Amino acid sequence: MNNLPTFSHILRRSLVFAALFPALLFLVRSASSAEALFLPRAGRGQPLPLAAGFAFTRERPSAFAEAPEPPTPEQNPLEQRARLWLESLSTRRKIGQLLLVRFPEEDAEDLSQELEPGGFVLFARDFASRSPDELADLLERCRRRSLVPPLASVDEEGGTVVRISVFPPYRTQRFLSPRALLRQGGLELVRRDAAEKAALLHSLGIQVNLGPVCDVADQESAFLYNRTAGDDAETVSAYVRAVVETSMEGGVGCVLKHFPGYGNNADTHVGSATDNRPLQDFEQCDFLPFAAGIEAGAGAVMVSHNIVSCMDPSEPASLSKPVHDLLRESLRFSGVCITDDLAMAAVAKGRDPGEVAVLALLAGNDLLCTDRPQELAVALEEALESGRIPEERLDEAVLRVLRWKLALGLLT
């Protein structure tokens, strides 16, 4: 009698192996070290499209909408990878992921290794004395010094706020302001401008542009007037949607700012500002550009330091849980919340920097913008050890940051 396996036996065994292979692969990847999870990064000048599956609720938000449930690992492979990364991180590394740090003038690589921050914010000084190749190489070295590579971000809004295009080695002319773009070429020029910005940032190894400005200001004397796209919500919403969609096509993430809407308020860099408008004004105007950006897929929202009395009369928006709850629940935003700079007078004056950081995390922020990262890291660790900050809040914030980094191509 022939003892060789028949074709049907071989076929059945092959089908069993094929069914079990995904589970075996998942177990192997779960057991492997986090260092083995890196993917090759796209080279300079080769845009890396944002990961499929990193999308927020596409339904138009309403004031009564329920907050979306976070995706489960079974529903979303990106979520599965984010949770694997989270499980691999120590508490110290998790705290580092909460910090969006002003790029240091010296020893940036050492800071990347010692603190392992969630990201860096670059300013004009960081471009002034370096060629494009020198800057790109420095950022790459910083990424290689951290287990979880830091984001690199910049304010390249156009007009009065440009950090890169003001220097001829990077661009012969500074980028135009939103209002100038719309005036000279409408949304077509806005899209071309956003595409060029994305290509420039990507060539330098910068993954995030801290924009677009979603604020609506209709008084020429207002602090933010020249940085806004228009006097009405419809104009600003169309601009925001075009910028977010085009930037994402170029592999660059966006940060919608400054929630819940800056309006015509005073400069919070130098002092406090209180907005006494009713909630209805925000629902009918200020929220609409943010809703457009969220619908377009923006990965992050920056929260202002304005005190918005109809939402929270006692705390700046950046330190207010009611404001963050409104963003999550009414606008159905599930991405990363970023504070405006915590060194600004509206939150820093008369307060301990570490205490401000703790309040910001408890309010619902996921990334804290700071130029004092070591001090904030110590305060956050102490608040975790004392139980003041629940471990669940830490993990929630870090998981959102990891999801964003995965979507931007920094992690597998």
Contacts in CASP RR format, 6 or more apart in sequence:
PFRMAT RR
TARGET T0000
AUTHOR 0000-0000-0000
METHOD contacts of the structure
MODEL  1
MNNLPTFSHILRRSLVFAALFPALLFLVRSASSAEALFLPRAGRGQPLPL
AAGFAFTRERPSAFAEAPEPPTPEQNPLEQRARLWLESLSTRRKIGQLLL
VRFPEEDAEDLSQELEPGGFVLFARDFASRSPDELADLLERCRRRSLVPP
LASVDEEGGTVVRISVFPPYRTQRFLSPRALLRQGGLELVRRDAAEKAAL
LHSLGIQVNLGPVCDVADQESAFLYNRTAGDDAETVSAYVRAVVETSMEG
GVGCVLKHFPGYGNNADTHVGSATDNRPLQDFEQCDFLPFAAGIEAGAGA
VMVSHNIVSCMDPSEPASLSKPVHDLLRESLRFSGVCITDDLAMAAVAKG
RDPGEVAVLALLAGNDLLCTDRPQELAVALEEALESGRIPEERLDEAVLR
VLRWKLALGLLT
5 13 0 8 1.000
26 80 0 8 1.000
29 37 0 8 1.000
29 84 0 8 1.000
30 84 0 8 1.000
33 88 0 8 1.000
34 84 0 8 1.000
34 85 0 8 1.000
34 88 0 8 1.000
34 89 0 8 1.000
34 147 0 8 1.000
34 148 0 8 1.000
35 147 0 8 1.000
37 81 0 8 1.000
37 84 0 8 1.000
37 85 0 8 1.000
37 411 0 8 1.000
37 412 0 8 1.000
38 411 0 8 1.000
38 412 0 8 1.000
39 409 0 8 1.000
39 411 0 8 1.000
39 412 0 8 1.000
41 48 0 8 1.000
41 409 0 8 1.000
41 410 0 8 1.000
42 48 0 8 1.000
42 202 0 8 1.000
42 409 0 8 1.000
44 136 0 8 1.000
44 202 0 8 1.000
44 203 0 8 1.000
44 204 0 8 1.000
44 205 0 8 1.000
45 199 0 8 1.000
45 202 0 8 1.000
45 203 0 8 1.000
46 202 0 8 1.000
47 198 0 8 1.000
47 199 0 8 1.000
47 202 0 8 1.000
47 249 0 8 1.000
47 250 0 8 1.000
47 251 0 8 1.000
48 202 0 8 1.000
48 251 0 8 1.000
48 408 0 8 1.000
48 409 0 8 1.000
49 249 0 8 1.000
49 250 0 8 1.000
49 251 0 8 1.000
50 248 0 8 1.000
50 251 0 8 1.000
50 253 0 8 1.000
50 407 0 8 1.000
50 408 0 8 1.000
50 409 0 8 1.000
51 78 0 8 1.000
51 406 0 8 1.000
51 407 0 8 1.000
51 408 0 8 1.000
51 409 0 8 1.000
53 76 0 8 1.000
53 78 0 8 1.000
53 407 0 8 1.000
54 78 0 8 1.000
54 299 0 8 1.000
54 403 0 8 1.000
54 404 0 8 1.000
54 406 0 8 1.000
54 407 0 8 1.000
55 297 0 8 1.000
56 68 0 8 1.000
56 294 0 8 1.000
56 295 0 8 1.000
56 297 0 8 1.000
56 298 0 8 1.000
56 299 0 8 1.000
56 332 0 8 1.000
56 333 0 8 1.000
56 334 0 8 1.000
56 335 0 8 1.000
57 68 0 8 1.000
57 294 0 8 1.000
57 332 0 8 1.000
57 334 0 8 1.000
58 295 0 8 1.000
59 65 0 8 1.000
59 332 0 8 1.000
60 291 0 8 1.000
60 295 0 8 1.000
61 287 0 8 1.000
61 291 0 8 1.000
61 294 0 8 1.000
61 295 0 8 1.000
61 330 0 8 1.000
61 331 0 8 1.000
61 332 0 8 1.000
62 330 0 8 1.000
63 283 0 8 1.000
63 330 0 8 1.000
64 330 0 8 1.000
65 329 0 8 1.000
65 330 0 8 1.000
65 331 0 8 1.000
65 332 0 8 1.000
66 329 0 8 1.000
66 332 0 8 1.000
67 328 0 8 1.000
67 329 0 8 1.000
67 332 0 8 1.000
67 334 0 8 1.000
68 332 0 8 1.000
68 334 0 8 1.000
70 79 0 8 1.000
70 334 0 8 1.000
71 78 0 8 1.000
71 79 0 8 1.000
72 79 0 8 1.000
73 79 0 8 1.000
73 80 0 8 1.000
73 83 0 8 1.000
74 80 0 8 1.000
78 403 0 8 1.000
78 406 0 8 1.000
78 407 0 8 1.000
79 403 0 8 1.000
81 406 0 8 1.000
81 411 0 8 1.000
81 412 0 8 1.000
82 399 0 8 1.000
82 402 0 8 1.000
82 403 0 8 1.000
82 406 0 8 1.000
83 399 0 8 1.000
85 148 0 8 1.000
85 402 0 8 1.000
85 406 0 8 1.000
85 411 0 8 1.000
86 94 0 8 1.000
86 395 0 8 1.000
86 398 0 8 1.000
86 399 0 8 1.000
86 402 0 8 1.000
89 97 0 8 1.000
89 147 0 8 1.000
89 148 0 8 1.000
89 398 0 8 1.000
91 381 0 8 1.000
91 384 0 8 1.000
91 394 0 8 1.000
92 116 0 8 1.000
92 381 0 8 1.000
93 116 0 8 1.000
93 147 0 8 1.000
93 148 0 8 1.000
94 394 0 8 1.000
94 395 0 8 1.000
94 398 0 8 1.000
95 377 0 8 1.000
95 380 0 8 1.000
95 381 0 8 1.000
95 384 0 8 1.000
95 394 0 8 1.000
96 115 0 8 1.000
96 116 0 8 1.000
96 117 0 8 1.000
96 118 0 8 1.000
96 373 0 8 1.000
96 377 0 8 1.000
97 116 0 8 1.000
97 117 0 8 1.000
97 118 0 8 1.000
97 148 0 8 1.000
97 397 0 8 1.000
97 398 0 8 1.000
97 401 0 8 1.000
97 402 0 8 1.000
98 118 0 8 1.000
98 361 0 8 1.000
98 366 0 8 1.000
98 367 0 8 1.000
98 368 0 8 1.000
98 380 0 8 1.000
98 394 0 8 1.000
98 397 0 8 1.000
98 398 0 8 1.000
98 401 0 8 1.000
99 115 0 8 1.000
99 117 0 8 1.000
99 118 0 8 1.000
99 119 0 8 1.000
99 367 0 8 1.000
99 368 0 8 1.000
99 370 0 8 1.000
99 373 0 8 1.000
99 376 0 8 1.000
99 377 0 8 1.000
100 117 0 8 1.000
100 118 0 8 1.000
100 119 0 8 1.000
100 120 0 8 1.000
100 121 0 8 1.000
100 151 0 8 1.000
100 153 0 8 1.000
100 338 0 8 1.000
100 367 0 8 1.000
100 368 0 8 1.000
100 369 0 8 1.000
100 370 0 8 1.000
101 111 0 8 1.000
101 115 0 8 1.000
101 117 0 8 1.000
101 118 0 8 1.000
101 119 0 8 1.000
101 120 0 8 1.000
101 121 0 8 1.000
101 150 0 8 1.000
101 370 0 8 1.000
101 371 0 8 1.000
101 373 0 8 1.000
102 120 0 8 1.000
102 121 0 8 1.000
102 123 0 8 1.000
102 370 0 8 1.000
102 371 0 8 1.000
103 120 0 8 1.000
103 121 0 8 1.000
103 122 0 8 1.000
103 123 0 8 1.000
103 126 0 8 1.000
104 111 0 8 1.000
105 125 0 8 1.000
108 120 0 8 1.000
108 138 0 8 1.000
108 142 0 8 1.000
109 138 0 8 1.000
109 141 0 8 1.000
109 142 0 8 1.000
109 145 0 8 1.000
110 145 0 8 1.000
111 117 0 8 1.000
111 373 0 8 1.000
112 142 0 8 1.000
112 143 0 8 1.000
112 145 0 8 1.000
112 146 0 8 1.000
112 150 0 8 1.000
113 145 0 8 1.000
113 146 0 8 1.000
115 373 0 8 1.000
115 374 0 8 1.000
115 377 0 8 1.000
116 146 0 8 1.000
116 147 0 8 1.000
116 148 0 8 1.000
116 150 0 8 1.000
117 146 0 8 1.000
117 150 0 8 1.000
117 373 0 8 1.000
118 148 0 8 1.000
118 150 0 8 1.000
118 151 0 8 1.000
118 367 0 8 1.000
118 401 0 8 1.000
119 150 0 8 1.000
119 151 0 8 1.000
119 152 0 8 1.000
119 153 0 8 1.000
119 367 0 8 1.000
120 139 0 8 1.000
120 142 0 8 1.000
120 150 0 8 1.000
120 151 0 8 1.000
120 152 0 8 1.000
120 153 0 8 1.000
121 153 0 8 1.000
121 154 0 8 1.000
121 155 0 8 1.000
121 210 0 8 1.000
121 369 0 8 1.000
122 152 0 8 1.000
122 153 0 8 1.000
122 154 0 8 1.000
122 163 0 8 1.000
122 206 0 8 1.000
123 154 0 8 1.000
123 155 0 8 1.000
123 163 0 8 1.000
124 163 0 8 1.000
124 166 0 8 1.000
124 167 0 8 1.000
126 135 0 8 1.000
126 163 0 8 1.000
127 135 0 8 1.000
127 163 0 8 1.000
127 164 0 8 1.000
127 167 0 8 1.000
127 170 0 8 1.000
128 167 0 8 1.000
130 138 0 8 1.000
131 169 0 8 1.000
132 169 0 8 1.000
132 170 0 8 1.000
132 203 0 8 1.000
132 204 0 8 1.000
135 204 0 8 1.000
136 203 0 8 1.000
136 204 0 8 1.000
136 205 0 8 1.000
139 152 0 8 1.000
139 204 0 8 1.000
139 205 0 8 1.000
139 206 0 8 1.000
140 205 0 8 1.000
142 150 0 8 1.000
142 152 0 8 1.000
143 149 0 8 1.000
143 150 0 8 1.000
143 410 0 8 1.000
148 402 0 8 1.000
148 405 0 8 1.000
148 411 0 8 1.000
149 405 0 8 1.000
149 410 0 8 1.000
149 411 0 8 1.000
151 207 0 8 1.000
151 208 0 8 1.000
151 404 0 8 1.000
151 405 0 8 1.000
151 408 0 8 1.000
151 410 0 8 1.000
152 204 0 8 1.000
152 205 0 8 1.000
152 206 0 8 1.000
152 207 0 8 1.000
152 208 0 8 1.000
153 206 0 8 1.000
153 207 0 8 1.000
153 208 0 8 1.000
153 209 0 8 1.000
153 210 0 8 1.000
153 255 0 8 1.000
154 163 0 8 1.000
154 164 0 8 1.000
154 201 0 8 1.000
154 206 0 8 1.000
154 208 0 8 1.000
154 209 0 8 1.000
154 210 0 8 1.000
155 161 0 8 1.000
155 162 0 8 1.000
155 163 0 8 1.000
155 209 0 8 1.000
155 210 0 8 1.000
155 211 0 8 1.000
156 162 0 8 1.000
156 163 0 8 1.000
156 164 0 8 1.000
156 165 0 8 1.000
156 175 0 8 1.000
156 197 0 8 1.000
156 200 0 8 1.000
156 201 0 8 1.000
156 209 0 8 1.000
156 210 0 8 1.000
157 175 0 8 1.000
157 177 0 8 1.000
157 178 0 8 1.000
157 210 0 8 1.000
157 211 0 8 1.000
157 212 0 8 1.000
157 213 0 8 1.000
157 227 0 8 1.000
158 165 0 8 1.000
158 174 0 8 1.000
158 175 0 8 1.000
158 176 0 8 1.000
158 177 0 8 1.000
158 178 0 8 1.000
159 174 0 8 1.000
159 175 0 8 1.000
159 176 0 8 1.000
159 177 0 8 1.000
159 180 0 8 1.000
159 226 0 8 1.000
159 227 0 8 1.000
160 177 0 8 1.000
160 226 0 8 1.000
160 227 0 8 1.000
161 227 0 8 1.000
162 174 0 8 1.000
162 175 0 8 1.000
164 170 0 8 1.000
164 171 0 8 1.000
164 200 0 8 1.000
164 201 0 8 1.000
164 204 0 8 1.000
165 171 0 8 1.000
165 173 0 8 1.000
165 174 0 8 1.000
165 175 0 8 1.000
165 200 0 8 1.000
166 174 0 8 1.000
170 200 0 8 1.000
171 200 0 8 1.000
175 193 0 8 1.000
175 196 0 8 1.000
175 197 0 8 1.000
176 184 0 8 1.000
176 193 0 8 1.000
177 226 0 8 1.000
177 227 0 8 1.000
178 190 0 8 1.000
178 212 0 8 1.000
178 213 0 8 1.000
178 227 0 8 1.000
178 228 0 8 1.000
178 229 0 8 1.000
178 230 0 8 1.000
178 239 0 8 1.000
179 226 0 8 1.000
179 228 0 8 1.000
179 229 0 8 1.000
179 230 0 8 1.000
181 189 0 8 1.000
181 190 0 8 1.000
181 193 0 8 1.000
182 189 0 8 1.000
182 190 0 8 1.000
182 229 0 8 1.000
182 230 0 8 1.000
182 235 0 8 1.000
182 239 0 8 1.000
187 238 0 8 1.000
187 239 0 8 1.000
187 242 0 8 1.000
190 239 0 8 1.000
190 242 0 8 1.000
190 243 0 8 1.000
190 246 0 8 1.000
191 242 0 8 1.000
191 245 0 8 1.000
191 246 0 8 1.000
194 242 0 8 1.000
194 243 0 8 1.000
194 246 0 8 1.000
194 247 0 8 1.000
195 246 0 8 1.000
195 249 0 8 1.000
195 250 0 8 1.000
197 209 0 8 1.000
197 247 0 8 1.000
197 252 0 8 1.000
198 209 0 8 1.000
198 246 0 8 1.000
198 247 0 8 1.000
198 249 0 8 1.000
198 250 0 8 1.000
198 251 0 8 1.000
198 252 0 8 1.000
199 250 0 8 1.000
201 207 0 8 1.000
201 208 0 8 1.000
201 209 0 8 1.000
201 252 0 8 1.000
202 250 0 8 1.000
202 251 0 8 1.000
202 252 0 8 1.000
206 252 0 8 1.000
207 251 0 8 1.000
207 252 0 8 1.000
207 253 0 8 1.000
207 408 0 8 1.000
207 409 0 8 1.000
207 410 0 8 1.000
208 252 0 8 1.000
208 253 0 8 1.000
208 254 0 8 1.000
208 255 0 8 1.000
208 300 0 8 1.000
208 408 0 8 1.000
209 247 0 8 1.000
209 252 0 8 1.000
209 253 0 8 1.000
209 254 0 8 1.000
209 255 0 8 1.000
210 255 0 8 1.000
210 257 0 8 1.000
210 302 0 8 1.000
211 243 0 8 1.000
211 254 0 8 1.000
211 255 0 8 1.000
211 256 0 8 1.000
211 257 0 8 1.000
211 302 0 8 1.000
212 229 0 8 1.000
212 239 0 8 1.000
212 240 0 8 1.000
212 243 0 8 1.000
212 244 0 8 1.000
212 254 0 8 1.000
212 256 0 8 1.000
212 257 0 8 1.000
213 224 0 8 1.000
213 227 0 8 1.000
213 228 0 8 1.000
213 229 0 8 1.000
213 257 0 8 1.000
213 258 0 8 1.000
214 236 0 8 1.000
214 240 0 8 1.000
214 256 0 8 1.000
214 257 0 8 1.000
214 258 0 8 1.000
214 259 0 8 1.000
214 261 0 8 1.000
214 289 0 8 1.000
214 290 0 8 1.000
214 293 0 8 1.000
215 224 0 8 1.000
215 227 0 8 1.000
215 228 0 8 1.000
215 236 0 8 1.000
215 257 0 8 1.000
215 258 0 8 1.000
215 261 0 8 1.000
215 262 0 8 1.000
215 263 0 8 1.000
215 286 0 8 1.000
215 289 0 8 1.000
216 228 0 8 1.000
216 230 0 8 1.000
216 231 0 8 1.000
216 232 0 8 1.000
216 233 0 8 1.000
216 236 0 8 1.000
216 261 0 8 1.000
216 263 0 8 1.000
216 285 0 8 1.000
216 286 0 8 1.000
216 289 0 8 1.000
217 224 0 8 1.000
217 225 0 8 1.000
217 228 0 8 1.000
217 230 0 8 1.000
217 231 0 8 1.000
217 262 0 8 1.000
217 263 0 8 1.000
217 264 0 8 1.000
218 230 0 8 1.000
218 231 0 8 1.000
218 232 0 8 1.000
218 264 0 8 1.000
219 225 0 8 1.000
219 264 0 8 1.000
221 264 0 8 1.000
222 263 0 8 1.000
222 264 0 8 1.000
222 265 0 8 1.000
223 262 0 8 1.000
223 264 0 8 1.000
223 265 0 8 1.000
223 266 0 8 1.000
223 267 0 8 1.000
224 258 0 8 1.000
224 262 0 8 1.000
224 263 0 8 1.000
224 264 0 8 1.000
224 265 0 8 1.000
225 264 0 8 1.000
228 236 0 8 1.000
229 235 0 8 1.000
229 236 0 8 1.000
229 239 0 8 1.000
229 240 0 8 1.000
230 236 0 8 1.000
230 239 0 8 1.000
232 285 0 8 1.000
233 284 0 8 1.000
233 285 0 8 1.000
233 286 0 8 1.000
233 288 0 8 1.000
233 289 0 8 1.000
234 288 0 8 1.000
236 288 0 8 1.000
236 289 0 8 1.000
237 288 0 8 1.000
237 289 0 8 1.000
237 291 0 8 1.000
237 292 0 8 1.000
237 293 0 8 1.000
238 292 0 8 1.000
239 289 0 8 1.000
240 256 0 8 1.000
240 289 0 8 1.000
240 290 0 8 1.000
240 292 0 8 1.000
240 293 0 8 1.000
240 296 0 8 1.000
241 292 0 8 1.000
241 293 0 8 1.000
241 295 0 8 1.000
241 296 0 8 1.000
243 254 0 8 1.000
244 254 0 8 1.000
244 256 0 8 1.000
244 292 0 8 1.000
244 293 0 8 1.000
244 296 0 8 1.000
244 297 0 8 1.000
244 298 0 8 1.000
245 296 0 8 1.000
247 253 0 8 1.000
247 254 0 8 1.000
248 254 0 8 1.000
248 296 0 8 1.000
248 297 0 8 1.000
251 408 0 8 1.000
253 298 0 8 1.000
253 299 0 8 1.000
253 300 0 8 1.000
253 408 0 8 1.000
254 293 0 8 1.000
254 298 0 8 1.000
254 299 0 8 1.000
254 300 0 8 1.000
255 298 0 8 1.000
255 299 0 8 1.000
255 300 0 8 1.000
255 301 0 8 1.000
255 302 0 8 1.000
255 338 0 8 1.000
256 289 0 8 1.000
256 290 0 8 1.000
256 293 0 8 1.000
256 294 0 8 1.000
256 298 0 8 1.000
256 300 0 8 1.000
256 301 0 8 1.000
256 302 0 8 1.000
257 301 0 8 1.000
257 302 0 8 1.000
257 304 0 8 1.000
257 340 0 8 1.000
258 302 0 8 1.000
258 303 0 8 1.000
258 304 0 8 1.000
258 306 0 8 1.000
258 340 0 8 1.000
259 290 0 8 1.000
259 301 0 8 1.000
259 302 0 8 1.000
259 303 0 8 1.000
259 304 0 8 1.000
259 317 0 8 1.000
259 323 0 8 1.000
259 327 0 8 1.000
260 282 0 8 1.000
260 286 0 8 1.000
260 287 0 8 1.000
260 290 0 8 1.000
260 303 0 8 1.000
260 304 0 8 1.000
260 308 0 8 1.000
260 311 0 8 1.000
260 317 0 8 1.000
260 323 0 8 1.000
260 326 0 8 1.000
260 327 0 8 1.000
261 282 0 8 1.000
261 286 0 8 1.000
261 287 0 8 1.000
261 290 0 8 1.000
261 304 0 8 1.000
261 306 0 8 1.000
262 304 0 8 1.000
262 306 0 8 1.000
263 275 0 8 1.000
263 286 0 8 1.000
265 273 0 8 1.000
265 274 0 8 1.000
265 275 0 8 1.000
265 306 0 8 1.000
266 273 0 8 1.000
267 273 0 8 1.000
268 304 0 8 1.000
268 305 0 8 1.000
268 306 0 8 1.000
268 316 0 8 1.000
268 340 0 8 1.000
268 344 0 8 1.000
268 345 0 8 1.000
268 346 0 8 1.000
268 347 0 8 1.000
269 341 0 8 1.000
269 344 0 8 1.000
269 345 0 8 1.000
269 346 0 8 1.000
270 345 0 8 1.000
271 344 0 8 1.000
271 345 0 8 1.000
271 346 0 8 1.000
271 349 0 8 1.000
272 305 0 8 1.000
272 307 0 8 1.000
272 316 0 8 1.000
272 345 0 8 1.000
272 346 0 8 1.000
272 349 0 8 1.000
273 305 0 8 1.000
273 306 0 8 1.000
273 307 0 8 1.000
273 346 0 8 1.000
274 306 0 8 1.000
274 307 0 8 1.000
274 309 0 8 1.000
275 306 0 8 1.000
275 307 0 8 1.000
275 308 0 8 1.000
275 309 0 8 1.000
276 309 0 8 1.000
276 310 0 8 1.000
277 308 0 8 1.000
277 310 0 8 1.000
278 310 0 8 1.000
279 310 0 8 1.000
279 311 0 8 1.000
282 308 0 8 1.000
282 310 0 8 1.000
287 330 0 8 1.000
287 331 0 8 1.000
290 301 0 8 1.000
290 327 0 8 1.000
290 331 0 8 1.000
290 333 0 8 1.000
291 331 0 8 1.000
294 301 0 8 1.000
294 331 0 8 1.000
294 332 0 8 1.000
294 333 0 8 1.000
299 335 0 8 1.000
299 336 0 8 1.000
299 404 0 8 1.000
299 407 0 8 1.000
300 335 0 8 1.000
300 336 0 8 1.000
300 337 0 8 1.000
300 338 0 8 1.000
300 367 0 8 1.000
300 404 0 8 1.000
301 327 0 8 1.000
301 333 0 8 1.000
301 335 0 8 1.000
301 336 0 8 1.000
301 337 0 8 1.000
301 338 0 8 1.000
302 337 0 8 1.000
302 338 0 8 1.000
302 339 0 8 1.000
302 340 0 8 1.000
302 369 0 8 1.000
303 317 0 8 1.000
303 318 0 8 1.000
303 323 0 8 1.000
303 324 0 8 1.000
303 327 0 8 1.000
303 337 0 8 1.000
303 338 0 8 1.000
303 339 0 8 1.000
303 340 0 8 1.000
303 365 0 8 1.000
304 316 0 8 1.000
304 317 0 8 1.000
304 318 0 8 1.000
304 340 0 8 1.000
305 316 0 8 1.000
305 317 0 8 1.000
305 318 0 8 1.000
305 340 0 8 1.000
305 344 0 8 1.000
305 346 0 8 1.000
305 347 0 8 1.000
306 316 0 8 1.000
306 317 0 8 1.000
306 346 0 8 1.000
307 313 0 8 1.000
307 314 0 8 1.000
307 315 0 8 1.000
307 316 0 8 1.000
307 317 0 8 1.000
308 317 0 8 1.000
308 320 0 8 1.000
308 323 0 8 1.000
311 317 0 8 1.000
311 320 0 8 1.000
311 322 0 8 1.000
311 323 0 8 1.000
311 326 0 8 1.000
312 320 0 8 1.000
312 321 0 8 1.000
312 322 0 8 1.000
312 323 0 8 1.000
315 359 0 8 1.000
315 363 0 8 1.000
316 346 0 8 1.000
316 347 0 8 1.000
317 323 0 8 1.000
318 339 0 8 1.000
318 340 0 8 1.000
318 342 0 8 1.000
318 347 0 8 1.000
318 360 0 8 1.000
318 363 0 8 1.000
318 365 0 8 1.000
319 347 0 8 1.000
319 356 0 8 1.000
319 359 0 8 1.000
319 360 0 8 1.000
319 363 0 8 1.000
320 363 0 8 1.000
321 362 0 8 1.000
321 363 0 8 1.000
321 364 0 8 1.000
323 363 0 8 1.000
324 337 0 8 1.000
324 363 0 8 1.000
324 364 0 8 1.000
324 365 0 8 1.000
327 333 0 8 1.000
327 337 0 8 1.000
328 334 0 8 1.000
334 400 0 8 1.000
335 366 0 8 1.000
335 400 0 8 1.000
335 403 0 8 1.000
335 404 0 8 1.000
336 366 0 8 1.000
336 367 0 8 1.000
336 400 0 8 1.000
336 401 0 8 1.000
336 404 0 8 1.000
337 364 0 8 1.000
337 365 0 8 1.000
337 366 0 8 1.000
337 367 0 8 1.000
337 400 0 8 1.000
338 365 0 8 1.000
338 366 0 8 1.000
338 367 0 8 1.000
338 368 0 8 1.000
338 369 0 8 1.000
339 360 0 8 1.000
339 365 0 8 1.000
339 367 0 8 1.000
339 368 0 8 1.000
339 369 0 8 1.000
340 369 0 8 1.000
341 369 0 8 1.000
341 370 0 8 1.000
341 371 0 8 1.000
342 348 0 8 1.000
342 353 0 8 1.000
342 356 0 8 1.000
342 357 0 8 1.000
342 360 0 8 1.000
342 368 0 8 1.000
342 369 0 8 1.000
342 370 0 8 1.000
342 376 0 8 1.000
343 370 0 8 1.000
343 371 0 8 1.000
343 372 0 8 1.000
347 356 0 8 1.000
348 356 0 8 1.000
352 379 0 8 1.000
353 370 0 8 1.000
353 372 0 8 1.000
353 375 0 8 1.000
353 376 0 8 1.000
353 379 0 8 1.000
354 375 0 8 1.000
354 376 0 8 1.000
354 378 0 8 1.000
354 379 0 8 1.000
354 380 0 8 1.000
355 379 0 8 1.000
357 368 0 8 1.000
357 370 0 8 1.000
357 376 0 8 1.000
357 379 0 8 1.000
357 380 0 8 1.000
358 379 0 8 1.000
358 380 0 8 1.000
358 383 0 8 1.000
358 388 0 8 1.000
358 389 0 8 1.000
360 368 0 8 1.000
361 368 0 8 1.000
361 380 0 8 1.000
361 383 0 8 1.000
361 389 0 8 1.000
361 393 0 8 1.000
361 394 0 8 1.000
361 397 0 8 1.000
362 388 0 8 1.000
362 389 0 8 1.000
362 393 0 8 1.000
364 393 0 8 1.000
364 397 0 8 1.000
365 397 0 8 1.000
366 396 0 8 1.000
366 397 0 8 1.000
366 398 0 8 1.000
366 400 0 8 1.000
366 401 0 8 1.000
367 397 0 8 1.000
367 401 0 8 1.000
368 376 0 8 1.000
370 376 0 8 1.000
380 389 0 8 1.000
383 389 0 8 1.000
384 391 0 8 1.000
384 394 0 8 1.000
402 411 0 8 1.000
405 411 0 8 1.000
406 412 0 8 1.000
END
